Amino acid sequence: MTAESVPDAGPDPGPCAGPRVLRWRPGRPVDVPLHLSALRRGGSDPTFAAAGGVVWRATRTPEGPATLRVVAVPADGEVEAAAWGPGADWALAGVPDLLGAADTDADDFRPLPEHPVLVEAWRRHRHWRLPRSRAVFECLSASALEQVVSTREAFASWRWLVRRYGEPAPGPANLFVPPTPEQWRRIPSWAWLQAGVELRRRRVTIAAAPCAAALERTLDVAPAVADRALRSLPGVGVWTSAEVRARAHGHADAFSFGDLHVPGEVSFALTGRVLDDAGCAEAIECYRGHRYRVQRLVMLSGSRRPRTAPRMALPTHTPSRTTPGWRGQRGAAR
């Protein structure tokens, strides 16, 4: 599959002007909101907005903050991207990867006939590819907040911290750029607690911040090497490494083992039974190399296991290890 990138002409307009523009021809239909939905941290994510097929994303690049606007132009077979800020060129250079151009293994994926949910999901989303954001520390800081709590709690914490300690993103979208690694380190303990983040989770981001540059270099190594590098950090286990690699690296095999829901959802979709991590691992072993692809396709299919209990209410207390309502996690790292 070939793709063409057509940058705009003229000199760099500078960080306060803009935007820089890119037109990319992917050689396949691209549903931009679908491709980028996995990068959104809840409906009120201050770094992300989507409406009418247009996606806005604010991110912190090696060259500075940037805001990216991406929309498909089906009549021309192209995707149009515009970017603002010092990191505009870096963000535009990453648009093909962001929309799955690096996911070259997708053409080798074949769902088995005995898994009709997966067969139908792949038929409906045949042109979907894994995004690769190239923002490793940014993804790690968000994923750390999602350890051991519900996604609603984690998304609320992310929203509060980014709005308070990030900065307004360049461009017209009124988004926020996440804090720098040093800014994450300087967040006072009372602010973490006000955001609903106890010591265990905030330590993950604080410990990773000095290694942020090294974490970005994991984009250039094999998946197993990147996994080992991520899991060498305090508080980062199988689940957190997979969450980061699936989004930042675009690793098609980064299945969310250790998740409270994912193994049960995937195993039910494929086998009709709700299985634990070990049972799910056995059920999807035939898809090794594509296990995260299977996970994501099951989620996109809308298939869900039956619910047997009401949704748990969010806590109203200040979180701590000693508070009775705090939900802990077995093991030292997730």
PADOLUM-935198 format. One record per atom (N, C-alpha, C, CB): x, z, y. Coordinates in steps of 0.001 Angstrom, whole numbers, padded with zeros to 6 digits, always signed. Each point is the difference from the previous one (the first is absolute). Glycine has a CB too. Example, Ala and Ser with C-alpha at 12.3 -4.5 7.8 and 13.67 -1.06 7.14 Angstrom:
BEGIN
+013190+007800-005690-000890+000000+001190+000900+000000+001200-001892+001246-001173+001542-001966+002223+000820+000060+001190-000770+000730+001090+001184-002145-000628
END
This chain:
BEGIN
+000849+000000-001179-000849+000000+001179+000887+000000+001232-001849+001218-001228+001597-002107+002116+000809-000084+001199-000765+000568+001182+001183-002016-000910-000436+002442+001896-000610+000528+001208+000823-000445+001183-000937+001986-001232+000269-002134+002355+000685-000415+001206-000270+001020+001097-000178-002435-000663+001211+002818+001408-000147+000880+001137+000322-000783+001252+000582+002028-001382-001470-001960+002363+000187-000757+001237-000004+000980+001162-001107-002070-000983+002290+002522+001453+000025+000937+001112-000321-000700+001304+001676+001384-001211-002065-000586+002206-000270-000589+001304+001293-000423+000667-002054+001403+000222+001933-002258+000749+001170-000474+000719+000241+000875+001217-000410-002347-000803+001615+002232+001365+000298+000693+001235+000796+001251-000227-002050-000922+000947+002560+001511+000134+000829+001186-000094-000808+001240-000374+001525-001011+001678-000817+002019-002114-000621+001286-000320-000600+000577+001271+001633+000412-001900-002943-000125+001923-000625+000462+001220+000300+001451+000339-001757-001636-000439+002378+002395-000474+000319+001388+000279-001093+000923-000485+001321-000722+001962-001028+002017-002067-000931+000945-000598-001261+000236+000800+001938+001047-001006-001912-001250+002315-001169+000296+000817-000899-001216+000180+001331+001737+001172-000868-002907-001546-000818-001200+000084-000461-000342-001407+001247-000849+002057-001673-000377-002230-000367-000375-001350-001243-000847+000010+001037+002074-000873-001508-002336-000299+000638+000377-001260+000924-001093-000520-001978+001412-000524+002775-001065-000465+000683-001002-000810-001011-000483-001040+002325+001066+000359-002240-002330-000736-001018-000591-000879+000670-000703-001178-001563-000295+001965+000920+000408-003114+000473-000688-001204-001181-000661-000685+001899+001646-000284-001710-002857-000172-000988-000646-000876+000663-000253-001336-001210-001085+001955+000564+001576-003019+000570-000076-001342-000987-000711-000919+001329+002130+000374-000805-003059-001151-000822-000742-000950+000281+000528-001405+000000-002064+001493-000877+002913-002052+000292+000654-001277-000161-000893-001225-000717+002076+001072-000004-003169-000982-000216-000850-001161-001074+000516-000936+002344-000670+000187-003133+001646+000259-001114+000563-000775-000950+000663+000990+001456+000369-002084-002726-000206+001710-000907+000739+000876+000446+001450+000129-001887-001518-000660+001842+002060+001858+000417+001380+000239-001129+000750+000695+002431-000697+000155-002926+001733-000819-000969+000919+000598+000815+001130+000631-001862-000578-001706+002087+000505+003007+000912+000942+000659-000462+001443-000135+000602-001794+001603-001873+002142-001304-000413+001401-000154+000149+000516-001434-001590-000358+001876+001300-000495-002857+000146+000422-001391+001461+000283-000338-002022-001352-000603+002924+000481+001021+001408+000179-000304+000558+001275+000618+000231-002468-000136-000664+002784+001346+000603+001104+000731-000769+001314-000118+000890-001684+001554-002004+001682-002271-000827+001208-000080+000729+001173-000634-001985-001462-000148+002923+001203-000761+000718+001092-000653+000920+000745+000962-000114-001281-002127+000412+000684+003281+000891+000633+000970-000755+000906+000969+001514-001967-000193-002828+001952+000120-000826+000789+000929-000192+001414-000534-001185-002092+000759+001364+003082+000106-000167+001402-000387-001329+000512+000563+002526+000361-000052-003602-000847-000510-001320+000445+000414-000592-000860+001094+000654+002276-000636-001962-002132+000848-000703-000820+000967+000391+000251+001438-001831-000044-001583+002416+001210+001880+000403+000328+001370+001515+000062+000140-002129+001267+000287+002840-001996-001123+001461-000050+000073+000425-000484+001389+000154-000446-002498+000587+001249+003260+000378-000423+001359+001042-001108+000033-000520+002285+000733+001072-002666-001905+000985-001078-000049-000597-001315-000470+001738+001702-000434-003050-001739+000187-000601-001152-000688-001412-000234+000519+001391+000454-002056-001741-001715+002250-001371-000358+000367-000319-001360-000604+000129+001340+002159-001386-001517-002560-000424-001274-000584-001443-000275+000385+001603+000286-001930-001866-001507+002341-001360-000418+000338-000043-001519+000034-000415+002120+001333-000645-002682-001921-000209-001438+000071+001120-000832-000588-001317+000439+001986+001979+000070-003023+001082-000743-000624+001343+000162+000675-001688-001586-000711+001727+002313+001834+001242+000234+000733+000518+001397-000325-000732-001562+001858+002016+001668-002178+000621+001287-000283+001069+000276+001045-000464-000248-002472+000442+001461+003007+001020+000502+000916+000755+001110-000710-001384-000601+002053+002698+000590-001939+000808+001029-000641+001162+000386+000908-000643-000873-002279+000782+002177+002533+001119+000507+000783+001015+000618-000951-001490+000418+002013+002753-000708-001802+001038+000493-000891+001289+000214+000788-001059-001197-001960+001939+001992+001376+001297+000230+000618+001042-000774-000796-000697+002300+000853+001350-003248-000215+000959-000879-000665+001425+000458+000302-001628-001926+000142+002638+001370-000816+001392+000311+000349+000368-000384+001429+000561-000317-002381-001362-000559+002999+000278-000441+001366-000902+000663+001031+000755-002155-000937-001626+003065+000490-000890+000687+000920-001455-000171-000401+001667-000335+001812-002576+000955-001067-001417-000087-000349-000545-001412+000179-000261+002384+000665-000763-002684-001436-000636-001316+000086-001471+000117-000369+002183-001138-000556-002972+000278+001148-001397-000169-000388-000169-001425-000492-000807+001737+001680+000168-001876-002821-000166-001300-000639-001487-000315-000112+002163+000290-001286-002519-001508+001664-001374-000490-000167+000053-001188-000949-000707+000788+002333-000093-000742-003416+000046-001043-001024-001412-000496-000284+002078+001023-001015-002245-002337+000970-001296-000588-000314+000237-001316-000735-001089+001094+002029+000247-001384-003004+000079-001277-000710-000694-001088+000810+000061+001201-002218+000479-002420+002135-000618-001175+000618-000259-000997-001134+001183+000368+002278-002267-000180-003035-000228-000807-001204-000048-001499+000262-001230+001920-000913+000702-002322+002050-000116-001436+000277+001360-000683+000038-002083+000458+001284+003109+000294-000899+001353-000555+000067+000855+000393-001200-000175+000060+002472-000390+000760-003379+000780+000487-001134+001138+000901+000434-000592-002062-001226+000399+002774+002349+001074+000803+000563-000451+001438+000249+000950-002062+001047+000031+002906-000833-000209+001353+000502+000679+000073+001358-000116+001020-002350-000594-000471+003315+000582+000162+001338+000288+001467+000243-001234-002026+000855+002443+002316-000432+000404+001372+000302+000555+000062+001408+000488+000449-002428-000808+000615+003135+000551+000269+001321+000536+001423-000011-001610-001624+001141+002684+001854-000419+000621+001320+000000+000483+000356+001393+000681-000303-002389-000784+001591+002691+000427+000554+001276+001053+001082-000248-002264-000508+001035+003122+000730-000055+000937+001104-000043+001398-000399-000406-001893+001427-000517+002847-000482+000607+001397-000291-000352+000176-000470-001431+000669+001688+001652-001542-001243-002555+000111-000395-001400-000818-001222-000358+000408+002350-000511-000840-003127+001501-000900-001124-000259+000612-001028-000942-000991+000359+002244+002236-000742-002010+000616-001025-000844+000144+000489-001440+001230-000888+002001-000857+002151-002176+000131+000569-001350-001360-000003-000695+001938+001451+000754-002966-001050-000024-001338+000039-000588-000475-001399-000395-000515+002032+001377+000768-003014-000522-000423-001365-000319+000765-000561-001187-000578-000346+002394+001870+000668-002478+000797-000484-001139-000529+000542-001319+002000-000146+001487-002670+001286-001442-000513+000610-001217-001414-000392-000362+001480+001845+000486-002120-002696+000315-001392-000368-000274-000175-000637-001385-000325-000323+002458+001168-000626-002872-000189-000544-001353+000044+001074-001091+001016-002119+000808-000044+003035-000741+000054+001080-000991-001223+000897+000110+002503-000066+000066-002945+000331+001161-001162+000856+000209-001236-000581-000669+000981+000778+002160-001035-002097-002259-001146-000679-000610+000300-000531-001399-000748-000611+002282+001802+001158-002906+000203-000245-001416+000923-001116-000393-002172+000866-000200+002927-001446+001139+000875-001111-000368+001090+000419-000975-000462-001014+002213+000866+002286-002168+001053+000476-000902-000517+000305-001400+001168+000932+001976-002484-000945-002149-000606+000331-001292-000025-001241-000891-001412+001804+001082+002577-002278-001442+000106-001239-000771-000367+000177-001472+001766-000720+001576-001831+001959-002051-000342+000234-001405-001494-000127-000274+001966+001497-000146-002763-001623+001202-001452-000057-000200-000410-001184-000860-000303+001112+002198+001033-002207-002111-000353-001192-000768+000152+000216-001504+000705-001386+001941+000051+002414-002330+000197+000282-001428-001020+000987-000554+002414-000447+000322-003282+000982+000544-000954+001024-000436-001179-000635-000720+000684+001459+001919-001014-000899-003098-001124-000490-000781-000799+001193-000532+001287-002100-000633-002476+002395+001176-000825+001079-000563-000508-000361-001380-000671+000672+002301+000597+000310-003182-000433-000245-001371-001514-000151-000083+001979+001282-000829-002488-002142-000058-001446-000201-000120-000757+001282-000326+000472-002311-000736+000173+003251+000036-000686+001244-000346-000163+000953+001187+000914-000253-002288-000433-000152+003450-000157+000806+001224-000807-000815+001015+002212+001231-000415-003536-001378+000192-000813-000896+000851-000036+000416+001470-001381-000470-001998+001451+001774+002291+000016+000425+001402+001216-000584+000714-001211+002128-000610+002335-002085-000071+001242-000515+000592-000027-001527+000077+001252+001996-000895-001793-002629-000134-000114-001470+000006-000829-000453+001194+000192-000061-002515-001332+000718+002734-000872-000384+001105+000646+000303+001348-001988+000416-001458+002688+000738+001565+000671+000339+001261+001082-001016+000336-000474+002422-000414+001217-002854-000601+001054-000992+000238-000594-001364+000352+001499+001241-001588-002651-001566+000991-000657-001266+000337-000449+000007+001463-000761-000259-002396+000211+001379+002845-000508+000098+001377+001122+000102+001025-002039+001102-000892+003171-000524+000484+001088+000254+000963+001275-000713-000445-001012+002240+000592+000843-003457-001079+001124-000735-000571+001122-000229+001006-001598-001097-001542+001281+001037+002816+001023-000279+001014+000535+001273+000666-001103-002200+000395+000595+003354-000822+000500+001261+000562+001411+000278-000510-002355+000898+000149+003202-000409+000731+001368+000364-000354+000334+001381+000564+000668-002440-000039+000369+003051-000509+000394+001333+000432+000681-000053+001363+000248+000698-002395-000672+000152+003337+000689+000048+001288+001337+000731-000120-002221-000046+001172+003128-000284-000296+001311+000657+000069+000263+000307+001476+000892-001217-002101-001097+002471+002488+000066+000344+001422+001418+000158+000509-002176+001107-000255+003143-000820-000625+001400+000230+000341+000192+001253+000857+000366-002460-000129-001349+003350+000174+000071+001219+000812+000041+001199-000938-001257-001096+001927+002427+001402-002475+000113+000979-001081-000251+001420+000500+001631-001506-001147-000893+001942+002148-000194+001375+000476-001404+000193+000556+002446+000157+000517-002949-001137+000187-001353+000084+000542-001017+000226-001118+000672-001504+001902-000506+000781-002986-000907+000139-001132+000189+001343-000700+000024-002486-000291+001225+002931+000198+000273+001287-000637-000626+001145+000782+002131-000925-000916-002016+000898+002237-000560+001082+000805-001518+000069-000152+001892-000254+001627-002537-000895-001750-001450-000010-000207-000365+000443-001411-000200-001838+001680+000951+001370-002674-000293+000360-001391+000232+001473-000256+000617-002297-000696+000363+002889+001357+000265+001438-000178-001208+000831+000406+002437-000400+000415-003147-000049+000608-001191+000728+000437-001110-000067-001039+000609-000488+002366-000576-000507-003248-001063-000198-000986+000252+000741-001306-000417-002209+001023+001548+002899-001122+000270+000781-001201-000967+001182-000070+002438-000690+000051-002961+000925-001256-000761+001203-000389-001286+000255+000778+002151+000927-000632-002567-001827+001533-001251+000196+000729-000850-001258-000120+001120+001602+001614-002351-001519-001152-000867-001174-000018+000454-001001+001056-001926+001404-000820+001544-002657+000625+000370-001019+000977-000624+000291+001356+000200-001674-001842-001382+002243+001872-000639+000322+001284+000837+000998+000777-002255-000439-000996+002754+001466+000319+000863+000978+000665+001286-000649+000489-000961+001809-001434+001572-002630+000559+001270-000631+000353-000162-000957+001173+000735+000214-002375-001800-001008+002363-000216-000955+001083-000230+000724+001328-000964-001635-001649+000252+002757+001598-000220+000776+001226+001325+000542+000537-002312+000621-000800+003188-000158-000092+001307+000504+000427+000841-001115+000609-000097+001750-001791+000124-002908+001127+000747-001153+000506-000503-000393+001389+000381-000803-002361-001672+000749+002527-000586-000386+001286+000412+000990+001100-001956-001062-001210+001875+002333+000923+000317+001030+001001+001475-000035+000377-001846+001428-000904+002723-001516-000069+001437+000033+000259+000483-001257+000714+000275+001431-002013-000783-002600+001604+000436-001243+000635-000460-000053+001457-000079-001166-002231-001139+001577+002487-000489-000034+001374+000738+001000+000891-002232-000714-000862+002618+001843+000302+000646+001033+000818+001495-000226+000155-001736+001590-000760+002406-002066-000299+001459-000076+000031+000542-001429-000092+000023+002247-001031-000890-003224+000822+000421-001389+000093+000006-000435+001455-000922-000475-002290+000772-000820+002517-000038-000512+001366-000950-001187+000054+002372+000783+000437-002957-001038+000736-000876-001174+000111+000753-001268-000378-001318+001143+001808+000685-001957-002618+000642-001236-000462-000026-001049+001098-000669+000509-002365+001653-001400+002391-000015-001084+000986-001170-000947-000274+002511+000168+000251-002887-000921+000790-001071-000960-000185-001362+000541+000364+001344-001005-001767-002394+000219+001540-001341+000307+000508-000916+000742-000968+000256-001995+001364+000223+002427-002523-000906+000484-001046-000318+001485+000073+000901-001782-001402-000231+002539+002282-000224+001442+000116+000276+000744-001308-001702-000480+001752+002728+000053-002451+000434+000680-001209+001152+000953+000318-000730-001974-001392+001174+002698+000358+001137+000904+000131+001061-000366-001031-001503+001841+000861+002766-001699-000468+001122-000179-000916+000345+001364-000584+000896-002006+001307-000651+002101-002623+000360+001300-000581+001274+000568+000619-001097-000697-002130+001299+002006+002010+001219+000614+000541+001261-000563-000649-001306+002074+000458+002419-001955+000261+001302-000316-000583+000362+001079-001006+000733-001202+002105+000257+000966-002980+000427+001066-000909+000388+001289+000734+000783-001769-001567-000078+001642+002684+000403+001190+000755-001215+000700+000592+002203-001077+000523-003191+000318-000071-001215+000620+000535-000776+000745-001086-000119-001807+001730+000096+001247-002944-000634+000718-001111+000708+001346-000228-000675-002208-001073+001994+002202+001123+000763+001228-000240-000287+001067+001051+001777-001373-001075-002078+000951+002295-000165+000943+001108-001421+000517+000156+001847-001163+001119-002772+000703-001947-001367+000521+000080+000031+001485-000345-000997-002266-000615+000486+003132+001483+000054+001451-000276-000912+000395-001156+000522+000399+002406-000202+000713-003025-000746+000438-001184-001472+000226+000308+002079+001050-000870-002371-000518+002066-001405+000259+000331-000793-001302+000085+000689+002070+001243-000016-003160-000805-000702-001282+000110-000308-000571-001381+001143-000432+002193-000194+000559-003124-000276-000434-001373-001228+000742-000539+002465-000493-000378-002521+001799+000599-001138+000775-000497-001291-000385+000706+001548+001876-000531-001458-002158+001825-001190-000434+000721-000505-001333-000547+000801+001215+002050+000128-002039-002548-000386-001273-000615-000447+000169-001445+001600-001148+001509-001542+002375-002022-000431+000244-001372+001060-000269-001047-002242-000557+000750+003515+000594-000362+001094-000324-000922+000828+001250-000248+000065-002396+000811-000056+002844-002059+000741+001203-000345+001484-000308-000201-002069+000947-001061+002851+000085+000844+001461-000116-000049+000453-000984-001070+000176+002347+000813-000796-002320-001982+000462-000826-001113+000011-001479+000360-000887+001706-001579-000186-002188+002221-000085-001431+000313+000877-000386+001188-002320+000000-000902+002352+000844+001914+000803-000390+001166+001486-000022-000312-001748+000968+001470+002175-000169-002452+001418+000001-000381+000449-001364-000518-000190+002431-000547-000716-003171-000055+000358-001318-000535+000460-000917+001127-001656+000286-001879+000855-000373+002929+000344-000870+001134+001222+000521+000744-002409-000638+000222+002490+001944-000025+001134+000580+000725+001305-000239-000750-001518+001745+000969+001481-001627-002306+001211-000236-000795+000371-001467-000035-000558+001979-001382-000429-002867+001445+000274-001437-000076+000475-000575+001329-001714-000163-001785+001363+000809+002888+000301-000565+001323+001477-000319+000209-001928+001273+000861+002884-000398-001223+001414-000348+000209+000467-001171-000865+000402+002377+000581-001169-002686-001627+000372-001089-000920-000769-001279+000289+000526+001703-001734-001194-001767+002890-000909-001123+000260+000703-001348-000094-001333+001496+001467+002525-001610-000897+000709-001289-000038+000348-000396-001427+000929+000461+002274-000506+000505-003078+000329-000279-001399-001253-000402-000776+001915+001631+000119-003059-001029+000215-001241-000355-000680-000372-001460+000253-000762+002379+000203+001003-002857+001003-000321-001397+000294+000861-000952-000836-000665+000664+002334+001848-000229-002709+000877-000866-000801-000485-000135-001438+001907+000677+001446-002852+000167-001873-000554-000150-001355-000838-001263-000128-000009+002481-000237-000301-003125+001350-000727-001270-000055+000811-001095-000675-001198+000653+002073+002525-000486-002099+000890-001058-000499+000509+000248-001414+000665-000398+002337-001213+001417-003029+000485+000320-001341-001121-000187-001013+001668+001633+000955-001321-001575-002228-000977-000166-001072-001024+001137+000020+001732-001194-001386-002935+000955+000875-001029+001038+000021+000434+001323-000616-001642-001812-000096+002338+001771-001040+000422+001246-000642+000989+000767+000862-000372-001055-002222+001241+000340+002913+000978+000641+000883-000711+000616+001204+001784-001636-000737-002740+000910+001302-000768+000531+001124-000781+001238-000416-000172-002303+000966-000390+002285-002147-000738+001147-000516+000907+001225-000116-001525-001558-001249+002711+001375+000694+000933+001131-000136+000410+000533+001367+000840-000955-002163-000609+000058+003113+000407+000439+001336-001106+000818+000665+001469-002031+000212-002675+001571-000314-001113+000733+000602-000203+001354-000673-001081-002176+000588+001161+002201-001911-000249+001242-000724+001169+000971+000075-001480-001273-001515+002591+000860+002109+001098+000948+000230-000283+000906+001192+001597-001658-000970-002620+001321+001763-000354+000824+001150-000840+001194-000435+000084-002024+001482+000109+003174-000877-000806+001178-000344-001488-000259+000219+001934+001469+000611-002741-001143-001608-001448-000136+000127-000546-001376-000305+000144+001745+001659+000717-002701-002008-000474-001354-000324+000068-000182-001508+000781-000918+002243-001929+000718-002851-000072-000212-001437-000522-001380-000337-000351+002428-000304-000172-002551-000906-000462-001299-000496-001086-000584+000895+000566+000717-002325-001533+000113+002701-001143-000498+000775+000423-000469+001386-001493+001554-001260+002236-000738+001987+000394-000360+001367+000889-001236+000005-000163+002407+000671+001100-002477-001608+000855-001182-000090-000833-001253-000226+001857+001416-000901-002842-001331+000022-000840-001168-000273-000807-000408+001232-000138+000698-002402-000408+000284+003119-000779-000311+001195+000846-000726+001042-001430+002005-000443+002670-001563+000604+000897-000621+000974+000406-001394-000460+000841+002266+000680-000428-002395-001938+000492-001286-000485-001104-001045-000054+001726+001208-001319-002954-000792+001010-001102-000962-000051-000243-000636+001362-001033+001315-001854+001154-000534+002914-000333-000497+001337+001207-000524+000760-001860+001612+000039+002943-000852-000037+001163-000404+000791+000842-001053-000701+000014+002256+001016+000125-002143-002341+000864-000901-000759-000759-001143-000667+001503+001920-000378-002811-001745+000189-000770-001019-000707+000301-000041-001483-000038-001304+002081+000319+002463-002693+000316+000048-001430-001286-000070-000824+002079+001359+000481-002211-002390-001279-001240-000250-000731-000229+000972-001147+000230-002370+000616+000791+003147-000990-000141+000916-001141-000095+001457+000431+001267-001626-001381-001412+001893+002680+000038+001374+000519-001363+000665-000137+001809-000654+001611-002193+000944-002831-001307+000599-000289-000021+001468+000440-000309-001584-001953-000857+002048+002423-000136+001354+000548-000240+001046-001083-000896-001005+002087+001857+001164-002993-000095+001092-000970+000088+001328+000750+001039-001434-001836-001833+002402+001388-000042+001287+000677-001118+000099+001018+002423+000163-000349-003133-001263+000592-001116+000026+000935-001206+000676-000653+000845-002108+001117-001634+002793-000289-001162+000709-000522-001069-000948-000534+000478+001828+001610-000559-003034-001072-001089-000913-000343+000448-001298-000665-001214+000970+001892+002332-001538-001468+000355-001364-000389+000078-000207-001511+001235-000162+002126-000497+000995-002887+000052-000260-001453-001382-000008-000653+002250+001054-000029-003132-000154+000467-001348+000032-000554-000798-001237+000364+000071+002467+000112+000051-002922+001139-000733-001191+000433+000478-001242-000754-000316+001035+002269+001624-001189-002375+000550-001191-000645-000315+000007-001495+001838-000090+001721-001645+001234-002367-000262+000064-001440-001480-000228-000303+001928+001583-000260-002810-001070+001105-001429-000223-000224-000351-001475+000152-000482+002317+000821+001068-002973+000193-000279-001425+000212+000474-000849-001166+000184+000368+002448+000925+000031-003072+000569-000830-001061-000502+000380-001389+002003-000287+001420-002292+001576-001636-000339+000449-001353-001377+000629-000119+002395+000349-000349-003042-000051+001481-001274+000694-000047+000142+001492-000199-000982-002057-000884+002214+002547+000866+000252+001434-000157+000867+000496+001153-000183-000200-002517-000059+001440+002937+000806+000616+001049+001181+000701-000672-002031+000307+001536+003234-000823-001293+001199+000502-000657+000929+000676+001004-000198-001813-001721+001080+002667+001209+000996+000635+000851+001183-000950+000202-000711+002295-000816+001767-001793+001445+001157-000853+000282+000550-000652-001267+000547+001464+001945-000377-000653-003000+000591-000520-001232-000892-001065-000633+001138+002204-000361-002438-001937+000333-000920-000968-000585-000078-001276+000818-001299+001882-000952+001288-001728+002269-000036-001179+000865+001285-000817-000142-001491+001235+001610+002630-000527-001697+001278-000703-000159-000006-000855-001260+001172+001857+001211-001753-001330-002274-000074-000764-001249-000923-001207+000163+000430+002103-001318-001544-001913+002047-000972-001086+000161+000543-001147+000841-001814+001678-000212+002695-001387+001156+000501-001050+000891+001427-000420-000330-001494+000887+001765+002036-000392-002866+001368-000377-000380+000130-001507-000169+000280+002214-001128-001350-002858+000693+000041-001461-000186+000188-000738+001318-001469+000254-001995+001274+000443+003110+000171-000619+001319+001273+000475+000699-002481-000175+000180+003407+000743-000911+001234+000495+000626+000620-001113+000853+000397+001608-001937+000035-001223+003097+000464-000962+000991-001072-000343+001017+001543-000911-001697-002819+001176+001322-001132-000306+000884-000974+001183+000066+000236-002455-000553+000222+003661+000242-000960+001102-000126-000634+000393+001334+001316+000814-001940-000569-000885+003036-000643+000263+001292-000951-001143+000351+002015+001326+000768-001673-002541-001140-000917-001116+000236-001329+000267-000711+001953-001609+000222-001875+002104-001452-001214+000346-000746-000774+001090+000734+001124-000626-002171-000416+001656+002610-000637+001092+000740-000756-000524+001216+001801+001552-000778-001134-002375+001553-000617-000483+001236-001173-000926-000291+002205+000202+001154-002088-001039-002171-001099-000894-000347-001224+000782-000475+001668-001768-000603-001435+002828-000147-001125+000842-000421-000676+000610+001225+001153+000508-002195-000376-000032+003155-000589+000558+001214-000792-001078+000765+001896+001681+000138-001348-002887-000071-000684-001087+000705-001263-000451-000726+002203-000731+000898-002254+000962-002210-001163-000421-000781-001244+000812+000313+001549-000712-001782-001358+001933+002322-001130+000886+000254-000397+000825-001202-000772-001617+001657+001444+001427-002801-000306+000779-001196+000382+001459+000218+000354-002033-001449-001261+002953+001139+000268+001420+000153-000543+000761-001208-000080-000225+002517+000800+001238-002921-000468+000833-001110-001173+000854+000462+002318+000041-001005-003181+000418+000078-001133+000849+000381+000481+001317+000596-001383-001045-001811+000666+001528+002810+000309+001293+000611-000770+001103-000721+000426-001108+002236+000246+002219-002471-000631+001103-000733-000135+001250+000835+000920-000935-002075-000501+000875+003345-000079+001178+000864-000112-000470+001441+001354+001403-001632-001887-000570+002515-000080-000383+001416+001385-000057+000630-002271+001043+000145+002367-001784+000939+001258-000089+000731+000374+001368+000552-000473-002405+000588+001745+002768-000723+000471+001286+000473+000014+000038+001527+001380+000258-002085-001840+000853+002652+000008+000154+001447+001426+000200+000497-002316+000979-000071+002569-001457+001288+001322+000197+000582+000206+001464+000352-000023-002345+000892+001261+002861-001000+000263+001392+000358-000104+000201+001495+001481+000229-001985-001788+000994+002396-000087+000332+001422+001044+001029+000400-002432-000512-000062+003308+000875-000856+001004+001023+000277+001327-000649+000367-001150+001580-001580+002048-000790+002121+001368-000464+000216+000706-000049-001342+000058+000970+002341+000545-002090-002728+000566-000121-001343+001259+000822-000178-000962-002262-000129+001107+002813-001054+001244+000672-000379-000025+000184-001499+000198+001190+002237+000944-000935-002823+000071+000185-001451-000782+001246-000433+002252-001136-000023-002381+002112+000895-000619+001266-000395-001495+000043+000289+002173+001101+000418-002701-002130+000239-001423-000027+000289-000769-000378-001258+000459-000606+002404-001509+001384-002773-000694-000256-001267-000536-001419-000119-000599+002387-000042+000164-003016+001128-000603-001316-000101+000991-001138-000085-001871+000918+001232+003168-000620-001085+000989-001079-000011+000168-000544-001394+001177+001029+001933-001216-002378-002067+000084-000636-001315+001426-000423-000257-002378-000788+000157+003065+001464-001030+001396-000303-000279+000176-001145-000976+000509+002357+000445+000729-002661-000772+000352-001102-000908+001046+000491-000974-000527-001736+001758+000318+001502-003036+001016+000390-000980+001267-000765+000247-001756+000530-001679+002873+000162+001569+001295-000655+000159+000474+000057+001438-000549-001500-001901+001820+001213+002078+000618+000156+001310-000181-001232+000878+001650+001532-001036-001920-002679+000436-000084-001214+000793-001094-000889-000535+002429+000149+000546-003082-000815+000349-001035-000954-000374+000453-001374+000426-001824+001733+000212
END
